[in-house]
Amino acid sequence: MNEILLLVAGLLGGAVNSLAGGGSFIVFPALLFAGVPPVLANASNTYAALPGYVSGTIGYWNAMQAHKDKLVTYGLVAAFFGYVGAELLLVVSDELFSLVVPWLMAFAVTLFVFGNRINTALRARSGERRGLKTLGAVLILSLLAAVCVYGGFFNAGLGILLLAFLAMAGMTDIHAMNGLKLYISSIVAVVAVARFALNGTIDWYHGSIALVGVTIGGYVAARLAQFIPTLWIRLGVIVYGIGMTGYFFWTAYFA
């Protein structure tokens, strides 16, 4: 039953990632329900999400060419601070991480609910003032560093934070933004997964089942995207994410 649960969760998570984002809200809890300890479940969730990041980056590669001057700088920041986030996860016990998870889930769900409004507002303001001129390159890169630390520590919600960062950096082309979002996510995930693997903190068996589901679900959903209302998917993810957050708060603090 655990294998079936993870495969179905992976299929749904991959489909949701392709259509609206938020697949980690499905895959991460499924790993916990399958009996994977919290820290291993979080690391395995990052592993399962990695192929989707890489394939998405390839798909958006042409859209990113106008911003290729940012690839090296953003890549180096993502690699270093993604590693820092992964190291932070490795020093946290399962007991402490179980107490932190509800707050991380609540933060990620809130970002998912309001992310589009935040990003739209930030893009509008950044377009007027050309972000970097006002905020400064150092502040922008510091913000990226903080986002990558979060991504190395906890994968859910990373894409929304990266879109907000890119809007603050002055970008307005949503296709280029999605490409850079996936490019940065790929590097954070590669570094984090490598560190987790060296530490033996990935459940390869259960994580690989979820990975297969995520890969298939993402591909199928991308081919059928025109027939599926994105709004319904978003509403379903929000309701599910709120429910899971409530469940984690209950088990961590009241059960």
C-alpha positions as CSV (number, residue, x, y, z in Angstrom):
1,M,0.0,0.0,0.0
2,N,2.9,2.4,0.7
3,E,4.2,1.9,-2.8
4,I,0.8,2.5,-4.3
5,L,0.3,5.6,-2.1
6,L,3.7,7.1,-3.2
7,L,3.2,6.4,-6.9
8,V,-0.3,8.0,-6.9
9,A,1.0,10.9,-4.8
10,G,3.9,11.3,-7.3
11,L,1.5,11.2,-10.3
12,L,-0.7,13.8,-8.7
13,G,2.2,15.9,-7.5
14,G,3.9,15.9,-10.9
15,A,0.6,16.9,-12.6
16,V,0.0,19.7,-10.1
17,N,3.5,21.0,-10.6
18,S,2.9,21.2,-14.3
19,L,-0.5,22.8,-14.1
20,A,-0.3,25.1,-11.0
21,G,2.6,24.4,-8.8
22,G,2.4,23.0,-5.2
23,G,3.2,19.3,-5.9
24,S,5.4,19.1,-2.7
25,F,2.2,19.6,-0.7
26,I,1.2,16.1,-1.9
27,V,4.5,14.2,-2.2
28,F,6.0,15.3,1.2
29,P,3.0,14.3,3.3
30,A,2.7,11.0,1.4
31,L,6.3,10.1,2.3
32,L,5.5,10.8,5.9
33,F,2.4,8.6,5.7
34,A,4.5,5.9,4.2
35,G,6.6,5.8,7.4
36,V,9.6,7.8,6.1
37,P,11.1,9.8,9.0
38,P,10.5,13.6,8.7
39,V,14.1,14.7,7.8
40,L,14.5,11.8,5.3
41,A,11.0,12.5,3.8
42,N,12.0,16.2,3.2
43,A,15.3,15.2,1.6
44,S,13.6,12.5,-0.5
45,N,10.9,15.0,-1.6
46,T,13.7,17.2,-3.0
47,Y,15.2,14.2,-4.8
48,A,11.8,13.4,-6.3
49,A,11.3,16.9,-7.5
50,L,14.7,17.2,-9.2
51,P,13.9,15.7,-12.7
52,G,11.0,18.1,-13.1
53,Y,13.2,21.1,-12.4
54,V,15.8,20.0,-14.9
55,S,13.4,19.1,-17.7
56,G,11.6,22.4,-17.1
57,T,14.8,24.4,-17.3
58,I,15.6,22.7,-20.7
59,G,12.1,23.6,-21.9
60,Y,12.5,27.3,-21.0
61,W,16.1,27.5,-22.2
62,N,15.4,29.7,-25.2
63,A,13.3,32.1,-23.1
64,M,16.2,32.6,-20.7
65,Q,18.7,33.6,-23.3
66,A,18.0,37.3,-22.9
67,H,19.2,37.0,-19.3
68,K,22.1,34.6,-19.8
69,D,24.4,37.1,-18.1
70,K,22.7,36.2,-14.8
71,L,23.1,32.5,-15.1
72,V,26.7,32.2,-13.6
73,T,26.1,34.6,-10.7
74,Y,22.7,33.2,-9.8
75,G,24.0,29.7,-10.3
76,L,26.9,30.2,-7.9
77,V,24.7,31.8,-5.2
78,A,22.2,28.9,-5.6
79,A,24.9,26.3,-5.3
80,F,26.6,27.7,-2.2
81,F,23.5,28.7,-0.2
82,G,21.5,25.7,-1.3
83,Y,24.3,23.7,0.3
84,V,24.0,25.8,3.4
85,G,20.3,25.0,3.6
86,A,21.0,21.3,3.2
87,E,23.6,21.4,6.0
88,L,21.0,23.1,8.3
89,L,18.6,20.3,7.6
90,L,21.2,17.7,8.5
91,V,21.8,19.1,12.0
92,V,18.1,19.1,12.8
93,S,16.6,16.1,14.6
94,D,13.4,14.4,13.4
95,E,11.7,15.6,16.6
96,L,12.6,19.2,16.1
97,F,11.9,19.1,12.4
98,S,8.4,17.7,13.2
99,L,7.8,20.8,15.2
100,V,9.0,23.1,12.5
101,V,7.2,21.4,9.6
102,P,3.7,22.8,10.4
103,W,5.1,26.4,10.3
104,L,7.0,25.7,7.1
105,M,3.9,24.2,5.5
106,A,1.8,27.2,6.7
107,F,4.3,29.6,5.2
108,A,4.5,27.7,1.9
109,V,0.7,27.4,1.6
110,T,0.3,31.1,2.3
111,L,2.8,31.9,-0.5
112,F,0.9,29.6,-2.8
113,V,-2.4,31.4,-2.0
114,F,-1.1,34.9,-2.4
115,G,1.9,34.3,-4.6
116,N,0.4,35.5,-7.8
117,R,-0.8,38.8,-6.3
118,I,2.5,39.4,-4.6
119,N,4.5,38.7,-7.8
120,T,2.1,40.8,-10.0
121,A,2.5,43.8,-7.6
122,L,6.3,43.3,-7.4
123,R,6.7,43.1,-11.2
124,A,4.7,46.2,-11.6
125,R,6.8,48.2,-9.1
126,S,10.0,46.7,-10.4
127,G,9.1,47.6,-13.9
128,E,8.7,51.2,-12.9
129,R,11.9,51.6,-10.9
130,R,14.1,48.9,-12.5
131,G,14.6,46.9,-9.3
132,L,18.4,46.8,-9.2
133,K,18.8,50.6,-9.3
134,T,16.6,51.0,-6.2
135,L,17.4,47.9,-4.2
136,G,21.1,47.5,-5.2
137,A,22.8,44.4,-6.5
138,V,24.1,43.3,-3.1
139,L,20.6,43.4,-1.5
140,I,19.1,41.5,-4.5
141,L,21.8,38.8,-4.2
142,S,21.3,38.6,-0.4
143,L,17.6,38.0,-1.0
144,L,18.5,35.2,-3.4
145,A,20.9,33.7,-0.9
146,A,18.1,33.6,1.7
147,V,15.7,32.0,-0.7
148,C,18.2,29.3,-1.7
149,V,18.9,28.5,2.0
150,Y,15.2,28.0,2.4
151,G,15.1,25.8,-0.7
152,G,18.0,23.6,0.5
153,F,16.3,23.2,3.8
154,F,12.7,22.8,2.7
155,N,11.6,22.5,-0.9
156,A,7.9,23.4,-0.8
157,G,7.2,27.0,-1.8
158,L,10.6,27.5,-3.3
159,G,9.3,28.4,-6.8
160,I,7.0,31.1,-5.5
161,L,9.7,32.7,-3.5
162,L,12.0,32.7,-6.6
163,L,9.3,34.3,-8.7
164,A,9.0,37.0,-6.0
165,F,12.8,37.5,-6.0
166,L,13.0,37.8,-9.8
167,A,10.2,40.3,-9.8
168,M,12.1,42.4,-7.2
169,A,15.1,42.1,-9.4
170,G,13.2,43.9,-12.1
171,M,12.1,41.1,-14.4
172,T,8.7,41.2,-16.1
173,D,8.9,38.4,-18.8
174,I,7.0,35.6,-17.1
175,H,8.5,32.9,-19.4
176,A,12.1,34.0,-18.7
177,M,11.2,34.2,-15.0
178,N,9.8,30.7,-15.0
179,G,13.0,29.5,-16.8
180,L,15.3,31.2,-14.2
181,K,13.1,29.9,-11.4
182,L,13.5,26.3,-12.6
183,Y,17.2,26.8,-13.3
184,I,17.9,28.1,-9.8
185,S,15.7,25.4,-8.3
186,S,17.6,22.7,-10.3
187,I,21.0,23.9,-8.9
188,V,19.6,24.1,-5.3
189,A,18.1,20.6,-5.6
190,V,21.3,19.1,-7.2
191,V,23.5,20.4,-4.5
192,A,21.1,19.5,-1.7
193,V,20.5,16.0,-3.1
194,A,24.2,15.4,-3.4
195,R,24.8,16.5,0.2
196,F,21.8,14.4,1.4
197,A,23.1,11.4,-0.5
198,L,26.6,11.7,1.0
199,N,25.0,11.8,4.5
200,G,22.7,8.8,3.7
201,T,19.6,11.1,4.3
202,I,17.6,10.0,1.2
203,D,15.2,7.1,1.3
204,W,16.1,5.9,-2.3
205,Y,13.4,3.2,-2.5
206,H,10.4,5.3,-1.5
207,G,11.8,8.5,-3.0
208,S,12.4,6.8,-6.4
209,I,8.8,5.5,-6.5
210,A,7.6,9.1,-5.9
211,L,10.1,10.3,-8.5
212,V,8.7,8.0,-11.2
213,G,5.2,9.2,-10.4
214,V,6.2,12.9,-10.5
215,T,8.0,12.4,-13.8
216,I,5.1,10.6,-15.5
217,G,2.5,12.9,-13.9
218,G,4.3,16.0,-15.0
219,Y,4.6,14.8,-18.6
220,V,1.0,13.6,-18.9
221,A,-0.4,16.8,-17.4
222,A,1.7,19.0,-19.7
223,R,0.2,17.2,-22.7
224,L,-3.3,17.6,-21.3
225,A,-3.0,21.0,-19.8
226,Q,-5.3,22.7,-22.3
227,F,-8.2,20.5,-21.1
228,I,-7.7,21.0,-17.4
229,P,-8.9,24.2,-15.6
230,T,-5.9,25.6,-13.7
231,L,-8.2,27.4,-11.3
232,W,-9.7,24.1,-10.1
233,I,-6.3,22.6,-9.6
234,R,-5.2,25.7,-7.6
235,L,-8.3,25.5,-5.4
236,G,-7.8,21.8,-4.8
237,V,-4.1,22.3,-3.8
238,I,-5.0,25.2,-1.5
239,V,-7.7,23.1,0.3
240,Y,-5.4,20.1,0.5
241,G,-2.5,22.2,1.7
242,I,-4.5,23.8,4.4
243,G,-5.8,20.4,5.5
244,M,-2.3,19.0,5.7
245,T,-1.0,22.0,7.6
246,G,-3.8,21.6,10.1
247,Y,-3.0,17.9,10.4
248,F,0.7,18.6,11.0
249,F,-0.1,21.2,13.7
250,W,-2.4,18.7,15.4
251,T,0.1,15.8,15.4
252,A,3.1,18.0,16.4
253,Y,1.5,20.0,19.2
254,F,-1.8,18.5,20.3
255,A,-1.8,14.7,19.7
